[in-house]
């Protein structure tokens, strides 16, 4: 049997509100944008860093905010943006759960596939 040590996995974690997974989801894209807002102080700068159009970034964030029923970002016009307390809390929870999930699943995958 050929070795499978080169195979890896990645968890795709999504938060959503209600029963509709399609609208207002919080996943990797939103988390990346919010982390950029926190780092660069601007949604526009965050979008540019990941080569995403500002209009798309704005739409994604607005859809998520509408689905969740609260703002993730406080927009201060020309002065930039910052995360709301809810946005910061969701971002931190997302990143922690993603890391825990990845660690657990990587170990379980190794046990089930690599070490067998």
Legacy VTK file of the C-alpha trace (Angstrom):
# vtk DataFile Version 3.0
C-alpha trace
ASCII
DATASET POLYDATA
POINTS 116 float
0.000 0.000 0.000
1.253 3.473 -0.848
1.901 5.922 1.949
-0.823 8.434 2.759
1.385 10.680 4.895
1.076 13.492 2.336
-2.703 13.740 2.843
-3.915 16.502 5.121
-7.264 17.963 6.113
-8.792 21.314 6.887
-11.882 22.023 8.939
-14.521 24.248 7.342
-16.304 25.844 10.261
-19.405 27.977 9.695
-21.564 29.885 12.158
-25.076 30.645 11.006
-28.258 32.073 12.412
-31.538 30.196 12.286
-32.208 27.381 9.877
-30.884 29.033 6.723
-27.208 28.191 6.334
-27.017 30.153 3.075
-27.813 33.613 4.431
-25.722 35.454 6.961
-22.987 32.899 7.510
-19.772 33.533 9.398
-16.918 31.470 8.029
-13.337 31.759 6.875
-13.989 34.745 4.587
-15.709 36.854 7.225
-13.152 35.896 9.863
-10.297 36.888 7.544
-11.949 40.231 6.795
-12.613 40.943 10.484
-9.067 40.033 11.480
-7.893 42.493 8.820
-10.199 45.220 10.145
-8.723 44.661 13.575
-5.170 44.760 12.204
-5.464 47.562 9.625
-8.390 49.581 11.013
-10.325 49.458 7.754
-12.529 47.036 5.825
-11.149 48.456 2.590
-7.547 47.782 3.659
-8.523 44.321 4.874
-10.144 43.509 1.525
-7.135 44.802 -0.414
-4.765 42.597 1.591
-6.635 39.494 0.433
-7.199 40.846 -3.090
-10.953 41.137 -2.674
-13.018 43.968 -4.069
-14.193 46.326 -1.337
-17.750 46.061 -2.657
-17.673 42.281 -2.217
-16.178 42.540 1.273
-18.805 45.102 2.252
-21.597 42.882 0.858
-20.329 39.793 2.698
-20.112 41.620 6.013
-23.522 43.289 5.550
-25.169 39.922 4.710
-23.665 38.351 7.811
-24.737 41.275 9.974
-28.276 41.078 8.566
-28.434 37.331 9.179
-27.162 37.616 12.742
-29.133 40.742 13.613
-26.223 42.828 14.890
-23.226 44.724 13.533
-19.808 43.123 13.381
-18.017 46.341 12.448
-18.422 49.941 13.597
-17.775 52.146 10.589
-16.264 55.546 11.313
-16.318 56.966 7.785
-12.938 58.241 6.634
-11.440 57.352 10.021
-11.792 53.624 9.285
-13.552 50.848 11.158
-13.261 48.719 14.252
-14.875 45.538 15.465
-17.940 45.740 17.648
-17.807 43.769 20.908
-20.021 41.145 19.224
-17.760 41.034 16.175
-14.676 40.592 18.341
-16.351 37.883 20.426
-17.480 35.919 17.352
-14.067 36.258 15.693
-12.264 34.990 18.794
-14.723 32.103 19.222
-14.405 31.195 15.538
-10.609 31.152 15.621
-10.462 29.161 18.859
-13.003 26.581 17.706
-11.332 26.285 14.312
-7.950 25.638 15.946
-9.405 23.098 18.389
-11.299 21.369 15.602
-8.268 21.240 13.320
-6.070 19.809 16.078
-8.639 17.180 17.054
-9.417 16.159 13.481
-5.744 16.030 12.466
-5.004 13.676 15.361
-8.070 11.537 14.612
-7.209 11.436 10.895
-3.676 10.328 11.728
-5.075 7.604 13.988
-7.621 6.369 11.432
-5.650 6.688 8.197
-1.941 7.253 8.640
-1.133 4.999 11.609
-3.346 2.062 10.560
LINES 1 117
116 0 1 2 3 4 5 6 7 8 9 10 11 12 13 14 15 16 17 18 19 20 21 22 23 24 25 26 27 28 29 30 31 32 33 34 35 36 37 38 39 40 41 42 43 44 45 46 47 48 49 50 51 52 53 54 55 56 57 58 59 60 61 62 63 64 65 66 67 68 69 70 71 72 73 74 75 76 77 78 79 80 81 82 83 84 85 86 87 88 89 90 91 92 93 94 95 96 97 98 99 100 101 102 103 104 105 106 107 108 109 110 111 112 113 114 115
